[in-house]
Amino acid sequence: MAAKQSSSINRKEGEIARSERTSANQQAESVLKNVKGKNGAVIHVTISERTTIELPAHLSQEEIDARVEKYIRLHKSKI
């Protein structure tokens, strides 16, 4: 009768178990929610039909326009 091997022995080096991956995803989501909560109110600016960026609500229209121009310049291939 063969003994059951431990899953850590069968796992390849560097491979992450499903429970570890889920935990890491949950931690990342939690950190993101905390950061968004601390930043305050945001606005969504539509760049194109498929692209929307999130900016702080306290920005002036000139600052928003500058950030949109910078986004377009840096991400031309994605728009």
C-alpha positions, 0 to 999 in steps of 0.5 A: 500500500503506497503512502500518500505524498504531501502536496508540498512535495508534488508542488513545483518550486515557486508554484503557489497553492490555490489557498495562498493565491486567494489569500494574496488576492484578498490582501491586495483587494483589501489594500486597494480598498483602504487606499481608495477610502483614504483618497476621498472622492474621485471622478471618472473621466472618459478618454474613449469608449473603452477607456476611463480613468479615475482622478481625485475630485478636488482637481481643477479643470486645468489639472484634469485636462493636463492629466488626460493629455498626459495619459493620451500621450503615454498610452496611445496604443491602448486608446 
